[in-house]
């Protein structure tokens, strides 16, 4: 059975040992057990915080895509194994200048990849893009691309939102 010393018990022991020490050469020693709980701690930094693609040109349409420049850099801090996930939210409507809702031109597909990987489509579902054991500022680079073609790329203003989630591995 473990006993824990309360502040009152510790004060009584110290007072008793001081009185005993004044009358003789007795030494009293004791140990105090400490418990420290360190919860899973994680922090995510993402740059740039605002991603703006330039208007596509005829050359971009001929190439079939436009790339985000610079790529996304996510910096991971975690004292537990982690997963970094990303998703894209495509709004169904946007406000017009007079405040009334107007239907957007639709959604724009966004592809992602990590270095040396293949491009994959981002969706409204979370996609784990990187995992690790522990991290003290581990960089994760994401390259983003919008596929373009002459028949599917419609004029309009698109406002997709990228969301990032850093979580303990497997959650």
C-alpha positions in Angstrom: 0.0 0.0 0.0 1.3 3.4 -0.9 0.9 6.4 1.4 1.1 9.9 0.3 2.3 12.7 2.6 0.0 15.6 2.8 1.4 19.1 3.5 0.2 18.9 7.1 2.0 15.5 7.6 5.2 16.9 6.0 5.1 20.0 8.3 4.6 17.8 11.4 7.5 15.5 10.3 9.8 18.5 9.7 8.8 20.1 13.1 9.4 16.8 14.9 12.8 16.3 13.2 13.8 19.8 14.1 12.9 19.3 17.8 14.7 15.9 17.8 17.7 17.5 16.2 17.9 20.2 18.8 18.0 17.6 21.6 20.4 15.2 20.0 22.1 14.1 16.9 19.2 12.2 15.3 18.6 12.4 11.6 15.2 11.8 10.0 14.8 11.3 6.4 11.7 10.5 4.3 10.7 10.4 0.6 7.8 12.0 -1.1 6.5 10.3 -4.2 5.4 12.6 -7.0 3.2 11.8 -10.0 3.2 13.8 -13.2 0.7 13.3 -15.9 1.8 14.4 -19.4 -1.1 14.3 -21.8 -0.8 13.9 -25.6 0.3 17.4 -26.8 0.2 18.4 -30.5 0.7 21.6 -32.4 0.3 22.3 -36.1 1.6 25.3 -38.1 0.6 25.7 -41.7 2.0 28.2 -44.2 0.9 30.0 -46.2 -2.3 30.7 -44.3 -4.0 32.1 -47.4 -3.6 30.3 -50.6 -4.4 32.2 -53.8 -3.9 30.8 -57.3 -3.3 33.2 -60.1 -5.9 33.3 -62.9 -5.2 30.5 -65.3 -3.8 31.4 -68.7 -4.1 29.7 -72.0 -0.7 28.1 -71.4 -2.1 26.6 -68.1 -5.0 25.2 -70.0 -2.7 23.7 -72.6 -0.5 22.2 -69.8 -3.7 20.8 -68.2 -3.2 22.2 -64.7 -2.1 25.1 -62.5 0.1 24.5 -59.4 -0.1 26.4 -56.1 3.1 28.3 -55.5 4.4 28.1 -52.9 3.5 24.6 -51.7 1.8 24.1 -48.4 4.3 23.6 -45.5 2.8 22.0 -42.4 5.1 21.8 -39.4 4.3 19.1 -36.8 5.0 19.1 -33.1 3.8 16.0 -31.2 4.8 14.0 -28.2 2.7 11.0 -29.4 2.4 9.2 -32.7 0.4 11.4 -35.1 -1.6 11.5 -38.4 -2.0 14.7 -40.5 -5.2 14.7 -42.6 -6.5 17.2 -45.1 -9.8 17.8 -46.7 -11.4 20.4 -49.0 -14.8 22.0 -48.3 -16.5 23.4 -51.4 -19.1 26.0 -50.5 -22.5 25.6 -52.2 -23.2 29.3 -52.2 -21.5 32.6 -51.7 -22.8 36.0 -50.8 -23.2 38.5 -53.5 -22.1 42.1 -53.2 -25.6 43.2 -52.1 -25.7 40.6 -49.3 -28.1 38.2 -51.0 -27.0 34.6 -51.5 -26.0 33.7 -55.0 -25.1 30.2 -56.3 -21.4 29.7 -56.9 -20.1 28.6 -60.2 -19.5 25.2 -58.7 -16.6 23.3 -57.2 -13.0 23.2 -58.4 -11.1 19.9 -58.1 -7.9 20.1 -56.0 -5.2 17.5 -56.2 -2.5 17.0 -53.6 0.7 15.1 -53.2 3.7 14.8 -50.9 7.1 14.9 -52.5 7.8 11.9 -54.6 4.1 10.8 -54.5 1.4 10.8 -57.0 -1.4 13.4 -57.2 -4.7 12.4 -55.6 -8.0 14.2 -55.4 -8.9 15.9 -52.2 -12.6 15.5 -51.2 -14.8 16.4 -48.3 -13.6 13.2 -46.5 -10.4 13.4 -44.4 -7.3 12.0 -46.3 -4.3 11.1 -44.2 -1.4 12.7 -46.0 1.4 12.0 -43.5 2.1 10.1 -40.3 4.9 9.9 -37.8 6.1 8.7 -34.4 7.1 11.9 -32.5 7.9 15.3 -34.0 9.7 18.4 -32.9 9.1 20.6 -35.8 8.9 18.0 -38.5 8.0 19.6 -41.9 5.4 18.0 -44.2 5.3 19.5 -47.7 2.1 19.3 -49.7 2.0 20.2 -53.4 -1.4 21.3 -54.7 -2.7 21.3 -58.2 -5.9 22.3 -60.0 -6.5 20.2 -63.1 -7.7 22.3 -66.1 -9.1 21.6 -69.5 -10.8 23.7 -72.1 -14.2 21.9 -71.9 -14.5 21.6 -68.1 -13.0 24.8 -66.8 -15.9 27.3 -66.3 -15.5 31.0 -65.7 -16.4 31.9 -62.1 -15.1 32.6 -58.6 -14.3 29.5 -56.6 -13.7 29.6 -52.9 -12.8 26.1 -51.7 -11.5 25.9 -48.1 -8.7 23.5 -47.1 -8.9 22.1 -43.6 -6.1 20.4 -41.7 -6.4 17.9 -38.8 -3.5 16.8 -36.6 -4.5 13.9 -34.4 -3.0 11.1 -32.4 -2.3 8.2 -34.8 -5.3 6.0 -35.6 -8.0 8.5 -34.6 
